């Protein structure tokens, strides 16, 4: 603690408790650094390593999670970061957060941002019906205890995440009616053949597919609408030439992941639609901020772990091993191939009708928006992206549909109690922020 009541002082603050955050925190704490790991989830692991309380983590996660527990770092689970301010005079960051309806203040000399990625939802008629969830959202619900036994399920989306979710649903007793991948078959086959560079990924993909062999897996197919009385009861899908209707109790629909760069942009780091911009040491445009994992570009667990190890080495003043650097090159190339293979088809831009809701928080329809607007104009005229989720859901959709980049991120980055904001604003009174580029 410090002279400020309830404030935690650290050498390094790691924001995000997925694979990248866990790996970096473990390495830094083992080296004797005072490290604080802050994460929204009740337990470390992120979305990919999420598991039910009392159950064992996934096998691949166990060595890293056990290492984290032994390392001696301060782990603040269930902690939502709402603001980060740069105290230029003392060369430290004020991290303002909320945990269990109570304010949390952390001061650290160095930041490592590992905030991961968010699902990309594209609106279609009926996507707001109860029973329609994201692909990753379905995975999270399953790991949280959702009972899908006997339920008719359709998965419609894009990218490798579709496979493990399909396998998990079948293992949980779901009646998987269809897995629809929007990317053309030729693209998917070409990507699969390229996995020889990372044999473990090829084996993993084959294992996932074997987990739902009885369910049809169709490529070049996408959702056009969902219908139901009070909740989803059927989904309409197409391959561009013909349409068919499939009864379902649960529709999992989302189109890949996008880097969560909001916090980095808030602090002043340079970002693009591809993620937070970093150098060879994983350092951002801010000299005391590093980034690793999906926030720098979606590429999977192995890329996140490698980037975390490189970032940790740089923070410690070490030169990363050549093996790690070579591995990062291979994994980044694989991520680029994945982006190309699962690029969104143009038809998805035209599925929503004028009365389809785009922004669920503010009930803004597609017909209320105009192509020639900017992001700022859309917010001013319709309040799109200004609801409780602060554009987390509609932001990537609008970027895809209209080419509108996410607007400047502002504090608070997540819903918080007014009492927390008042308390934390007083504690961070000497700090400042520079606007990031997005």
N, C-alpha and C positions, 0 to 999 in steps of 0.2 A: 504494500500500500504506500501511498505518498501523502504529501501534505494536504491534498484534496481528499475529502472524505469519500471512501468507497472507490477511489481510483486505483487502477492496477498499472504498474509501471513494467514495461517489457523492453527488451532489446529489439525483438521482432514480433509483429502481430501478423498472423496468418488469417485471412478472411475466406472461409469456405472449407468445409470438412469432408470433401470428397477425396478420391485417391491422391490428387496432387497436394491438397492441403495436409493430409495425413503424412505423406512421405516427406514433404519439406519440414513440417513441424518435428517429426521424429529425428531427422538428421541434425537439425539445428539445435534441438534440446540435448541430444547426445553429445554435441560438441561443447556444451556448457553455456549456451546462450539462454537467456530468459525469454521464453516463447509463450505467447498466448494464442490459442486457436479458437476462433469464434465461428459458430455455425448455427443456422436456424433449426436444424433437425434435432430431435431429442438424443440421438446417438451419432457419433462420427461414422462416415461411410458414403455420404452423398447419395444420389439417386441410384447409381449403379451398384453400390455395395450396401444399400439399405436392406435391413432384415428385421423380422419380428423380434420384439423384446423377449428375451429368454431363449431365443433360437441362436444357433451358431451362424456367424457371418459366412458369406460365400468363401469357398476354399481359398481362392486367390487373394482374398482380402485379409485372411487371418494373420499371416506373418506381419503385415504392415500395422494392423490394428493392435496386435499384441506388442509390437515394437513401440507404438505410440503410448500405450499404457505404461511401459517400462521407462520411457524417455524422461519423464519428469516435467513435461510441459503442463501449463495451465490450460485445461480444455473447458471452454464455456459453451456447452451444448444448449440448445433451445434459446439461443441469443441472436436477436435480429439487429443488424447494424442499420442505423437510420441516418447517420451522417459521419463524414470524416473531414476534419479540418487540418490544414497544414500550419503548424506554428513555426514560421520561418525563422524567427529570432532564436529559438532554442533548438532548431533542426529536429523537431519531433512532430508526430501526428497525434491529434486528439480524435479518438474513435468514440463515437457516441452511439450507444446501443440500448436495447431494452430486453430484459430477461425476466420472465414471470411477472410482468406488469411492474417491474422495478427498473430504474435507470442503471446503466452500467457505463463507466468511463474507463477507457484504456489509453495510456500514452505510450507510444513506441517510436523508436528512432527509424525503423525500417518497416515497410509493409510488403507483404506478399499476397497478391490478390489471386484467389483460386475459386472464383464464384461460379464456375461451370457454365452450363448452357440452359436454355429454356426451349420448350416445345414450340414449334411453329404451327399455329392453327390458321387454316384458310376457311373463311365462311362459306357455307352452302345452306340452302333452305333446310331448316330443321336441325341445324347443328347446336342450337341452344336447348333442345329437348332434354329432359331428365333421361339418363341412360346413355347419353352421348358423352364420352370422355376422350382425353388424349391417349395416345399409345403409351407414352411414358407414365401418364396419369393412371392408366389401368395397372401398370406394373407397380406403382406406388400403393394403390389401393389393395392389390393382392398381398403385398408384403405387410400391409397394415391389418390384414385379416378379412378382406372382402370375400364373401362366399359366392362363388360362381358355379357351383356344382349344378349341372343340368341346364344351365342357362345357354340360350342360343347367342353366339357371339360372332360378330364380323369385325375384322381388323382391316382398316384401309389407311394407307399411309405411304411412307417412303423411307428407304435406308435400312441399314443393318439392325436397328433397334426392333424392327418388326419381328424378326426371327425369335429372339429370346422371349419376347412378350407372348408370342403365339405358343411357344413351347410351355411357358409357365401357366398359361390359361388352361391348356389341355391337361397338364399335370394336376391342376386344381379341380379338374372334373368338368370343365366347360365343354359345351357342344360347339366346337369351332366350325362354323358354316363356311367361312371363306377368309382367306388372307389375300388382300388386293394390294399389289405394289404398282404405283403409278408409272414407274420408269419402264421403258420398253425392254423386252426380253433381251435384245442384243446388248444393251448397256449393262444389264445385270450379269449376263454371262461373261462379258468382257472383264467386268470388275472381279468376278469370282476367279477367273483364270489368272488375274494379276496377283492373287493372294499368295502365290508361291513365294513371294518375297518375305512373307510373314507366315510360315507354316502353321503356327499356333492359331492364327486367326482363321485359317482354312479349316482346321480340325474343329474349332469351336463352332463355326458356321454350319458344318456338316452335322455336328451333334445337336444343334438347335433344330435344324430341319428334320432330323429323325424324330424329334419330340412331337411333331404334329404331322406325321406322314399321311395319316388318313384324311386330313383336311386339304381341300384344294388350295393351291398357291398360284395365283394368276398374276402375270405381269402385264403392264400396259393397260391397267384397269383402275378406275377411280370412282369415287362417290359423286352422285349428282344431287341427291336429296335424301333426307330422312323424314319419316312420317310416324305419327302415333297420336293416340288420344290420351293426353296427359303425360305420356312418356314414349320413348321410341319403341316402335313395334315392327317397323320394316325399313329397309334401306334400299335405295335404287342405285345401281352401279352400271357403268358403261365401259366399253373398250373403244368408243368413238364410232363404232359401226352399228352396234345394237345395245339395247338396255335390258336389264332384268331386275326384278324385285325379289329381295331375300328377307324373310321374316327374321327378326332378331330381338333379343331382350337387352343386349348391350352392344353398342357400336363404339369401337376405339378408332378414332380418326385424327391424325395429325401428320404433318409433312416434314419430318426431320427435326433437327435441332438448330438453334442459332446461339452464338456466343452471348453470354450475359456480360455485357461490357458497361452496364449502367454505372456501377460504383466507380470503376476506373475513370470513366468520362467525368463523373462528378468531381473527382479529385484533381482533374486536369491532365490526365494521360491522353495521348493521341490514340484515337480509335478509328476503325473503318468498319464496314459491314462484315468483314471477315474476322474481326475480333480486335483485341487490344494489341497495338503495335509494340514489338519488343526487338531487342538486339540479340546478338549471339549468346549473351549471358542471361537472357530472359528479363533484362532490365527494360522498363518502359521509358517513355520520354521524360519521366520524372526520375532524377538520379537516385532517389531513395525508395522507389517503388518497383517491385518485380511482379511478374505475372506468370502463371503456369496453368496448364490444363486446358479445358474446353474454352475458357474465356479468351484464349489467344487464337482459337480456331478449333472447330470440332474435329476430333481425330481419334477418340477412344481412350480406354484406360491406359494402355501401354505408352502412348504419347504423353499423357498426363503425368505418369510416373517418371518418365525420362526427363521431361521438362522440369519437374519439381526437383529432381536430383541435381540438375544443372544450375537451377536458381539457388538452391541451398549452398552449393559449392561456391558460387559467386558471392553470396552474402557473407560467407565465411572467409572470403579472400583467397580461395583456392582456385586452381585451374581445373575445369571439368575434364574428365578422362576422355581420351580420343574415342574409346568405345561408345561412351554415352553420346558424344557429338555425332558419330556415324549413325548410331541407332536413331537419333532424332531426325536426321536427313531422310532415312528410309521411311519412318513413320509419317513425316510430313508429306512425302511424296504419295504415300498411300492415302492420306487424307484428301489430297488434291484429286486423285483418281476417283475417290468416293464421291466428292462433290460433283465431278463431271458425270459419273455414272447415274447418280440419282438427282440430277438437275430437274427442277420442276417443269413439267410440260406446260405449254401455253394455254391449253384448254382449262387448266385449273383457275386461270385468271377470269374466266367467264362463267363459272358455275353459279355464283351468287346472283340472285335477282334483285331488282331495286328495293324490294321491301325486306330483304335479308338483313338481319342485325349484324353489324360489323363490330361495334363496341358494346359489349354486354353491360358494362358498368353504367353507361349513359344512354343506352337504348338508341344508339345512332345507327341508322340504316345505310346501306350502300347508296341508295338513291339520294341521300342528303349530302353526299360528297361529290366533289368535282375534280376532274383530272388536272385542271390548270391551277389548282391551289398549291400552296406550300404546306408543310406540316403545321406551321404556326397558324396559318389562316384556317385550316381545318379545325384546330383547337378553338380558335376564337369564335368561329361561326357555329360550331356544333358541339363543342366540349368533348370531342372524340379523344380518347386517351387520357382524360383528366379525372377518371373515377378512382376508386380505391386501389385498383391494380396498377395505376400509373402507367398504363400502356404496355404492361408485360404481355398481355394476350393480343391486343389489337395492333400493337406497334409493329411486330414482325409481319403481320398480315398486310398492313398498310404499306410497309416498305416493299413487299412483294407485289401488291396489286397496283400501286401508284408510283413506286420508286421514291417514296417519301422517306428520308432518313429519320431515325428517331430524333425527336427534339432534344434540346439541352436538358440533361438530367438535373433535377433540383431536389433539395432536401425538404422533407424526409423521403428517403428512398423506399420506405415501407410504412404502412399504417402504424401509428404509435399513439400512446396516451398523451394528451395535452400536458399533463403533469410531468411526464418524462421529457418532453420537448423543452418545457420551461426550465427544468432542473439542469438538463444537459447544455442548454444554450448559455446558462450562467457559467458552467464549468469550462466551456470552450470559448469564452469571451475574448481571449487574446489571439485566437487563431484566425486564419483567413483561407480563402479558396481562390484558385485560378480556374477559369473556364476551360474545359477540355474541348477537343475537336472531335466531331463525329460525322 
